[in-house]
Amino acid sequence: MNVYSAPFWLRIIYPKGLIWRVPSSRKEVFLTFDDGPVPEVTPLVLSILKKYNVKATFFCVGENIQKYPEVFDLLLKEGHAVGNHTFHHIKAWKTDYNDYLSEVEQCSLLVKSNLFRPPYGQISRKIARNLGKDYRIIMWSALTGDYDKMLSGDQCLANAIDNTSPGSIVVFHDSLKALESMEYALPLYVEYCLGKGYEFGKLDNVEM
């Protein structure tokens, strides 16, 4: 089951202390991108963001940074924030506790950030308690579903728009799987938000 927003019942089920939105009355939203960097997609995302003078937060997979350091350097040069997304993009519910923490630590050698997002949105209370000592664990307000081949670009756009309000954290992906829907929906979503008077913020410089 895919949940494209963060309803109350989902936040109750998950561990406490996770960040689902930024508490704000300002018309500000927070674009995030998961699973990169990859040379086929991340530069395209950066060009779209640059066109609209928008900054975002990229939750990066350590293995991809190791493979494509020049792409990682590019997103840093463009002034975007980064976060830890484990080294091999693993599932918490299918990974040994200590192995999971080692994955986060391995990624942290490449990603200098106190932001963490669990791949697949999977995290246990035990992992959350441990990582919460050093990281702000970022979830989402709006999940576009751009990785889902069963969804059209218009459906991904609607998932983002329908769940946008001040302080929303919106998830796209800079991955090959998400490329087609992301490339369609991202500029339209940015234009929608700008047209509604929203600004875009980075998650590394806000109080949460």
C-alpha positions as protocol buffer text, in pm:
chain_id: "A"
residue {
  index: 1
  type: MET
  ca { x: 0 y: 0 z: 0 }
}
residue {
  index: 2
  type: ASN
  ca { x: 130 y: 343 z: -95 }
}
residue {
  index: 3
  type: VAL
  ca { x: 31 y: 639 z: 123 }
}
residue {
  index: 4
  type: TYR
  ca { x: 91 y: 962 z: -66 }
}
residue {
  index: 5
  type: SER
  ca { x: 24 y: 1189 z: 233 }
}
residue {
  index: 6
  type: ALA
  ca { x: 100 y: 1160 z: 604 }
}
residue {
  index: 7
  type: PRO
  ca { x: -240 y: 1102 z: 770 }
}
residue {
  index: 8
  type: PHE
  ca { x: -276 y: 1116 z: 1146 }
}
residue {
  index: 9
  type: TRP
  ca { x: -303 y: 738 z: 1183 }
}
residue {
  index: 10
  type: LEU
  ca { x: 26 y: 685 z: 999 }
}
residue {
  index: 11
  type: ARG
  ca { x: 209 y: 925 z: 1229 }
}
residue {
  index: 12
  type: ILE
  ca { x: 63 y: 740 z: 1529 }
}
residue {
  index: 13
  type: ILE
  ca { x: 185 y: 402 z: 1402 }
}
residue {
  index: 14
  type: TYR
  ca { x: 539 y: 524 z: 1333 }
}
residue {
  index: 15
  type: PRO
  ca { x: 795 y: 601 z: 1605 }
}
residue {
  index: 16
  type: LYS
  ca { x: 775 y: 936 z: 1781 }
}
residue {
  index: 17
  type: GLY
  ca { x: 1016 y: 1214 z: 1696 }
}
residue {
  index: 18
  type: LEU
  ca { x: 1004 y: 1179 z: 1318 }
}
residue {
  index: 19
  type: ILE
  ca { x: 960 y: 1499 z: 1117 }
}
residue {
  index: 20
  type: TRP
  ca { x: 664 y: 1490 z: 879 }
}
residue {
  index: 21
  type: ARG
  ca { x: 640 y: 1863 z: 813 }
}
residue {
  index: 22
  type: VAL
  ca { x: 806 y: 2187 z: 916 }
}
residue {
  index: 23
  type: PRO
  ca { x: 595 y: 2379 z: 1169 }
}
residue {
  index: 24
  type: SER
  ca { x: 541 y: 2708 z: 990 }
}
residue {
  index: 25
  type: SER
  ca { x: 268 y: 2956 z: 912 }
}
residue {
  index: 26
  type: ARG
  ca { x: 473 y: 3092 z: 620 }
}
residue {
  index: 27
  type: LYS
  ca { x: 385 y: 2986 z: 268 }
}
residue {
  index: 28
  type: GLU
  ca { x: 695 y: 2774 z: 234 }
}
residue {
  index: 29
  type: VAL
  ca { x: 738 y: 2419 z: 110 }
}
residue {
  index: 30
  type: PHE
  ca { x: 1039 y: 2189 z: 111 }
}
residue {
  index: 31
  type: LEU
  ca { x: 1126 y: 1993 z: -201 }
}
residue {
  index: 32
  type: THR
  ca { x: 1323 y: 1674 z: -139 }
}
residue {
  index: 33
  type: PHE
  ca { x: 1474 y: 1419 z: -376 }
}
residue {
  index: 34
  type: ASP
  ca { x: 1563 y: 1060 z: -286 }
}
residue {
  index: 35
  type: ASP
  ca { x: 1790 y: 789 z: -425 }
}
residue {
  index: 36
  type: GLY
  ca { x: 2049 y: 984 z: -625 }
}
residue {
  index: 37
  type: PRO
  ca { x: 2281 y: 1110 z: -732 }
}
residue {
  index: 38
  type: VAL
  ca { x: 2283 y: 952 z: -1079 }
}
residue {
  index: 39
  type: PRO
  ca { x: 2423 y: 1114 z: -1395 }
}
residue {
  index: 40
  type: GLU
  ca { x: 2116 y: 1039 z: -1608 }
}
residue {
  index: 41
  type: VAL
  ca { x: 1874 y: 1220 z: -1377 }
}
residue {
  index: 42
  type: THR
  ca { x: 2027 y: 1443 z: -1109 }
}
residue {
  index: 43
  type: PRO
  ca { x: 2171 y: 1704 z: -1351 }
}
residue {
  index: 44
  type: LEU
  ca { x: 1826 y: 1729 z: -1513 }
}
residue {
  index: 45
  type: VAL
  ca { x: 1669 y: 1795 z: -1172 }
}
residue {
  index: 46
  type: LEU
  ca { x: 1932 y: 2058 z: -1102 }
}
residue {
  index: 47
  type: SER
  ca { x: 1863 y: 2231 z: -1432 }
}
residue {
  index: 48
  type: ILE
  ca { x: 1490 y: 2247 z: -1358 }
}
residue {
  index: 49
  type: LEU
  ca { x: 1552 y: 2387 z: -1010 }
}
residue {
  index: 50
  type: LYS
  ca { x: 1802 y: 2639 z: -1144 }
}
residue {
  index: 51
  type: LYS
  ca { x: 1552 y: 2759 z: -1404 }
}
residue {
  index: 52
  type: TYR
  ca { x: 1311 y: 2859 z: -1126 }
}
residue {
  index: 53
  type: ASN
  ca { x: 1582 y: 2964 z: -878 }
}
residue {
  index: 54
  type: VAL
  ca { x: 1463 y: 2697 z: -633 }
}
residue {
  index: 55
  type: LYS
  ca { x: 1668 y: 2514 z: -371 }
}
residue {
  index: 56
  type: ALA
  ca { x: 1596 y: 2162 z: -244 }
}
residue {
  index: 57
  type: THR
  ca { x: 1726 y: 1885 z: -18 }
}
residue {
  index: 58
  type: PHE
  ca { x: 1873 y: 1567 z: -169 }
}
residue {
  index: 59
  type: PHE
  ca { x: 1877 y: 1245 z: 36 }
}
residue {
  index: 60
  type: CYS
  ca { x: 2168 y: 1063 z: -122 }
}
residue {
  index: 61
  type: VAL
  ca { x: 2264 y: 696 z: -137 }
}
residue {
  index: 62
  type: GLY
  ca { x: 2628 y: 652 z: -40 }
}
residue {
  index: 63
  type: GLU
  ca { x: 2697 y: 395 z: -310 }
}
residue {
  index: 64
  type: ASN
  ca { x: 2579 y: 640 z: -576 }
}
residue {
  index: 65
  type: ILE
  ca { x: 2800 y: 917 z: -437 }
}
residue {
  index: 66
  type: GLN
  ca { x: 3095 y: 679 z: -451 }
}
residue {
  index: 67
  type: LYS
  ca { x: 3016 y: 593 z: -815 }
}
residue {
  index: 68
  type: TYR
  ca { x: 2937 y: 947 z: -928 }
}
residue {
  index: 69
  type: PRO
  ca { x: 3126 y: 1194 z: -707 }
}
residue {
  index: 70
  type: GLU
  ca { x: 3119 y: 1461 z: -976 }
}
residue {
  index: 71
  type: VAL
  ca { x: 2737 y: 1462 z: -976 }
}
residue {
  index: 72
  type: PHE
  ca { x: 2730 y: 1488 z: -597 }
}
residue {
  index: 73
  type: ASP
  ca { x: 2977 y: 1775 z: -613 }
}
residue {
  index: 74
  type: LEU
  ca { x: 2754 y: 1947 z: -868 }
}
residue {
  index: 75
  type: LEU
  ca { x: 2448 y: 1952 z: -644 }
}
residue {
  index: 76
  type: LEU
  ca { x: 2659 y: 2087 z: -358 }
}
residue {
  index: 77
  type: LYS
  ca { x: 2802 y: 2355 z: -587 }
}
residue {
  index: 78
  type: GLU
  ca { x: 2448 y: 2455 z: -682 }
}
residue {
  index: 79
  type: GLY
  ca { x: 2378 y: 2528 z: -316 }
}
residue {
  index: 80
  type: HIS
  ca { x: 2137 y: 2247 z: -232 }
}
residue {
  index: 81
  type: ALA
  ca { x: 2118 y: 2066 z: 102 }
}
residue {
  index: 82
  type: VAL
  ca { x: 2198 y: 1696 z: 138 }
}
residue {
  index: 83
  type: GLY
  ca { x: 2096 y: 1417 z: 371 }
}
residue {
  index: 84
  type: ASN
  ca { x: 2185 y: 1055 z: 450 }
}
residue {
  index: 85
  type: HIS
  ca { x: 1981 y: 780 z: 278 }
}
residue {
  index: 86
  type: THR
  ca { x: 2200 y: 482 z: 383 }
}
residue {
  index: 87
  type: PHE
  ca { x: 2485 y: 344 z: 175 }
}
residue {
  index: 88
  type: HIS
  ca { x: 2299 y: 76 z: -23 }
}
residue {
  index: 89
  type: HIS
  ca { x: 1935 y: 197 z: 2 }
}
residue {
  index: 90
  type: ILE
  ca { x: 1830 y: -84 z: 234 }
}
residue {
  index: 91
  type: LYS
  ca { x: 1502 y: -177 z: 403 }
}
residue {
  index: 92
  type: ALA
  ca { x: 1501 y: -135 z: 780 }
}
residue {
  index: 93
  type: TRP
  ca { x: 1237 y: -403 z: 831 }
}
residue {
  index: 94
  type: LYS
  ca { x: 1452 y: -664 z: 654 }
}
residue {
  index: 95
  type: THR
  ca { x: 1795 y: -564 z: 786 }
}
residue {
  index: 96
  type: ASP
  ca { x: 1972 y: -650 z: 1109 }
}
residue {
  index: 97
  type: TYR
  ca { x: 1975 y: -357 z: 1353 }
}
residue {
  index: 98
  type: ASN
  ca { x: 2354 y: -328 z: 1375 }
}
residue {
  index: 99
  type: ASP
  ca { x: 2392 y: -373 z: 1000 }
}
residue {
  index: 100
  type: TYR
  ca { x: 2146 y: -89 z: 943 }
}
residue {
  index: 101
  type: LEU
  ca { x: 2336 y: 147 z: 1172 }
}
residue {
  index: 102
  type: SER
  ca { x: 2658 y: 51 z: 991 }
}
residue {
  index: 103
  type: GLU
  ca { x: 2493 y: 145 z: 662 }
}
residue {
  index: 104
  type: VAL
  ca { x: 2405 y: 488 z: 797 }
}
residue {
  index: 105
  type: GLU
  ca { x: 2756 y: 534 z: 934 }
}
residue {
  index: 106
  type: GLN
  ca { x: 2912 y: 432 z: 604 }
}
residue {
  index: 107
  type: CYS
  ca { x: 2702 y: 687 z: 419 }
}
residue {
  index: 108
  type: SER
  ca { x: 2786 y: 955 z: 675 }
}
residue {
  index: 109
  type: LEU
  ca { x: 3151 y: 937 z: 568 }
}
residue {
  index: 110
  type: LEU
  ca { x: 3040 y: 1086 z: 236 }
}
residue {
  index: 111
  type: VAL
  ca { x: 2736 y: 1292 z: 338 }
}
residue {
  index: 112
  type: LYS
  ca { x: 2819 y: 1553 z: 601 }
}
residue {
  index: 113
  type: SER
  ca { x: 2470 y: 1621 z: 729 }
}
residue {
  index: 114
  type: ASN
  ca { x: 2248 y: 1569 z: 1033 }
}
residue {
  index: 115
  type: LEU
  ca { x: 1949 y: 1495 z: 808 }
}
residue {
  index: 116
  type: PHE
  ca { x: 1842 y: 1133 z: 756 }
}
residue {
  index: 117
  type: ARG
  ca { x: 1559 y: 977 z: 559 }
}
residue {
  index: 118
  type: PRO
  ca { x: 1496 y: 602 z: 582 }
}
residue {
  index: 119
  type: PRO
  ca { x: 1470 y: 431 z: 242 }
}
residue {
  index: 120
  type: TYR
  ca { x: 1118 y: 309 z: 159 }
}
residue {
  index: 121
  type: GLY
  ca { x: 998 y: 505 z: 462 }
}
residue {
  index: 122
  type: GLN
  ca { x: 1084 y: 205 z: 681 }
}
residue {
  index: 123
  type: ILE
  ca { x: 1215 y: 260 z: 1032 }
}
residue {
  index: 124
  type: SER
  ca { x: 1179 y: 86 z: 1367 }
}
residue {
  index: 125
  type: ARG
  ca { x: 1145 y: 245 z: 1709 }
}
residue {
  index: 126
  type: LYS
  ca { x: 1485 y: 111 z: 1810 }
}
residue {
  index: 127
  type: ILE
  ca { x: 1657 y: 256 z: 1504 }
}
residue {
  index: 128
  type: ALA
  ca { x: 1473 y: 586 z: 1543 }
}
residue {
  index: 129
  type: ARG
  ca { x: 1580 y: 617 z: 1907 }
}
residue {
  index: 130
  type: ASN
  ca { x: 1942 y: 556 z: 1816 }
}
residue {
  index: 131
  type: LEU
  ca { x: 1962 y: 777 z: 1507 }
}
residue {
  index: 132
  type: GLY
  ca { x: 1756 y: 1048 z: 1674 }
}
residue {
  index: 133
  type: LYS
  ca { x: 2055 y: 1128 z: 1895 }
}
residue {
  index: 134
  type: ASP
  ca { x: 2252 y: 1257 z: 1598 }
}
residue {
  index: 135
  type: TYR
  ca { x: 2004 y: 1305 z: 1315 }
}
residue {
  index: 136
  type: ARG
  ca { x: 1680 y: 1478 z: 1234 }
}
residue {
  index: 137
  type: ILE
  ca { x: 1478 y: 1197 z: 1076 }
}
residue {
  index: 138
  type: ILE
  ca { x: 1282 y: 1340 z: 784 }
}
residue {
  index: 139
  type: MET
  ca { x: 965 y: 1177 z: 654 }
}
residue {
  index: 140
  type: TRP
  ca { x: 712 y: 1350 z: 428 }
}
residue {
  index: 141
  type: SER
  ca { x: 388 y: 1543 z: 392 }
}
residue {
  index: 142
  type: ALA
  ca { x: 345 y: 1461 z: 23 }
}
residue {
  index: 143
  type: LEU
  ca { x: 482 y: 1158 z: -158 }
}
residue {
  index: 144
  type: THR
  ca { x: 448 y: 1209 z: -534 }
}
residue {
  index: 145
  type: GLY
  ca { x: 478 y: 842 z: -625 }
}
residue {
  index: 146
  type: ASP
  ca { x: 693 y: 930 z: -927 }
}
residue {
  index: 147
  type: TYR
  ca { x: 868 y: 593 z: -893 }
}
residue {
  index: 148
  type: ASP
  ca { x: 539 y: 404 z: -945 }
}
residue {
  index: 149
  type: LYS
  ca { x: 496 y: 297 z: -1307 }
}
residue {
  index: 150
  type: MET
  ca { x: 123 y: 252 z: -1243 }
}
residue {
  index: 151
  type: LEU
  ca { x: 84 y: 628 z: -1187 }
}
residue {
  index: 152
  type: SER
  ca { x: 79 y: 888 z: -1462 }
}
residue {
  index: 153
  type: GLY
  ca { x: 270 y: 1212 z: -1442 }
}
residue {
  index: 154
  type: ASP
  ca { x: -59 y: 1393 z: -1383 }
}
residue {
  index: 155
  type: GLN
  ca { x: -139 y: 1165 z: -1088 }
}
residue {
  index: 156
  type: CYS
  ca { x: 205 y: 1233 z: -937 }
}
residue {
  index: 157
  type: LEU
  ca { x: 147 y: 1605 z: -981 }
}
residue {
  index: 158
  type: ALA
  ca { x: -192 y: 1576 z: -812 }
}
residue {
  index: 159
  type: ASN
  ca { x: -40 y: 1382 z: -520 }
}
residue {
  index: 160
  type: ALA
  ca { x: 196 y: 1673 z: -461 }
}
residue {
  index: 161
  type: ILE
  ca { x: -55 y: 1954 z: -508 }
}
residue {
  index: 162
  type: ASP
  ca { x: -333 y: 1794 z: -304 }
}
residue {
  index: 163
  type: ASN
  ca { x: -102 y: 1754 z: -4 }
}
residue {
  index: 164
  type: THR
  ca { x: 68 y: 2093 z: -16 }
}
residue {
  index: 165
  type: SER
  ca { x: 25 y: 2344 z: 265 }
}
residue {
  index: 166
  type: PRO
  ca { x: 265 y: 2570 z: 460 }
}
residue {
  index: 167
  type: GLY
  ca { x: 554 y: 2359 z: 589 }
}
residue {
  index: 168
  type: SER
  ca { x: 494 y: 2060 z: 361 }
}
residue {
  index: 169
  type: ILE
  ca { x: 784 y: 1826 z: 286 }
}
residue {
  index: 170
  type: VAL
  ca { x: 741 y: 1693 z: -69 }
}
residue {
  index: 171
  type: VAL
  ca { x: 919 y: 1384 z: -203 }
}
residue {
  index: 172
  type: PHE
  ca { x: 1037 y: 1339 z: -561 }
}
residue {
  index: 173
  type: HIS
  ca { x: 1313 y: 1101 z: -674 }
}
residue {
  index: 174
  type: ASP
  ca { x: 1623 y: 1163 z: -885 }
}
residue {
  index: 175
  type: SER
  ca { x: 1634 y: 802 z: -1000 }
}
residue {
  index: 176
  type: LEU
  ca { x: 1599 y: 628 z: -1336 }
}
residue {
  index: 177
  type: LYS
  ca { x: 1276 y: 462 z: -1224 }
}
residue {
  index: 178
  type: ALA
  ca { x: 1118 y: 799 z: -1151 }
}
residue {
  index: 179
  type: LEU
  ca { x: 1262 y: 992 z: -1446 }
}
residue {
  index: 180
  type: GLU
  ca { x: 959 y: 1013 z: -1676 }
}
residue {
  index: 181
  type: SER
  ca { x: 703 y: 1115 z: -1415 }
}
residue {
  index: 182
  type: MET
  ca { x: 943 y: 1340 z: -1226 }
}
residue {
  index: 183
  type: GLU
  ca { x: 1048 y: 1526 z: -1540 }
}
residue {
  index: 184
  type: TYR
  ca { x: 682 y: 1591 z: -1620 }
}
residue {
  index: 185
  type: ALA
  ca { x: 551 y: 1675 z: -1274 }
}
residue {
  index: 186
  type: LEU
  ca { x: 838 y: 1868 z: -1114 }
}
residue {
  index: 187
  type: PRO
  ca { x: 830 y: 2187 z: -1325 }
}
residue {
  index: 188
  type: LEU
  ca { x: 451 y: 2196 z: -1316 }
}
residue {
  index: 189
  type: TYR
  ca { x: 453 y: 2159 z: -940 }
}
residue {
  index: 190
  type: VAL
  ca { x: 711 y: 2433 z: -895 }
}
residue {
  index: 191
  type: GLU
  ca { x: 509 y: 2663 z: -1121 }
}
residue {
  index: 192
  type: TYR
  ca { x: 192 y: 2583 z: -926 }
}
residue {
  index: 193
  type: CYS
  ca { x: 357 y: 2665 z: -593 }
}
residue {
  index: 194
  type: LEU
  ca { x: 515 y: 2985 z: -717 }
}
residue {
  index: 195
  type: GLY
  ca { x: 182 y: 3089 z: -863 }
}
residue {
  index: 196
  type: LYS
  ca { x: 20 y: 3038 z: -524 }
}
residue {
  index: 197
  type: GLY
  ca { x: 281 y: 3252 z: -351 }
}
residue {
  index: 198
  type: TYR
  ca { x: 488 y: 2972 z: -198 }
}
residue {
  index: 199
  type: GLU
  ca { x: 861 y: 2990 z: -145 }
}
residue {
  index: 200
  type: PHE
  ca { x: 1093 y: 2689 z: -139 }
}
residue {
  index: 201
  type: GLY
  ca { x: 1324 y: 2615 z: 153 }
}
residue {
  index: 202
  type: LYS
  ca { x: 1605 y: 2374 z: 240 }
}
residue {
  index: 203
  type: LEU
  ca { x: 1578 y: 2146 z: 541 }
}
residue {
  index: 204
  type: ASP
  ca { x: 1929 y: 2216 z: 669 }
}
residue {
  index: 205
  type: ASN
  ca { x: 1855 y: 2568 z: 786 }
}
residue {
  index: 206
  type: VAL
  ca { x: 1512 y: 2555 z: 952 }
}
residue {
  index: 207
  type: GLU
  ca { x: 1396 y: 2501 z: 1307 }
}
residue {
  index: 208
  type: MET
  ca { x: 1200 y: 2178 z: 1348 }
}
